[in-house]
Amino acid sequence: MKILVSYFSASGVTEKVAVKIAKALDGDILEIVPKDKYTNSDLDWHDKTSRSSVEMTNESSRPDILNEVISNEYDKILIGFPIWWGIAPRVINTFIEANDLSNKDIYIFVTSGGSGCEYALEDLKKHYPNLNFVSARRFNGMENEEDYKKFVEGGV
């Protein structure tokens, strides 16, 4: 069974968790790289005109990414991201739509200062009803290897 741990990280927090998960699961790792990197001012959610605010208020926004299409050899795909406005950043939609994830088990992991992952998971299921989203979990980076393994093996 081949596992891909893919992630988008604007500030490095999600990246740290993704690296730990990939190591624990002996999976390949892939950073989802926006064509135009986000600056601090882009991420200012208090500013309604910031790039992230504009993207998140436009449901059809799909920021370009630099990644090539992923290989079809993976059985399980983990997708990690920070929670933005309660859901996945739009760059995650770009990644999902650029790849054929049908017949894959998809696991969502998120990082957030306080928001859970339930709404983000439901939003992705609503937009991609033909994909198999298995579960989602919020991680803070303090988990151990067994926590990551349980997440993909059917635990909490």
DATA-V759203 format. One record per helix or strand of 2 or more residues. SS is the DSSP state (H for helix, E for strand). FROM is the first residue (numbers start at 1). LEN is the number of residues. If there is no record, write none. Layout:
((SS | FROM | LEN) (SS | FROM | LEN))
This chain:
((E | 3 | 5) (H | 13 | 13) (E | 28 | 4) (H | 51 | 6) (E | 76 | 9) (E | 87 | 2) (H | 90 | 9) (E | 105 | 7) (H | 118 | 10) (E | 132 | 7) (H | 145 | 8))
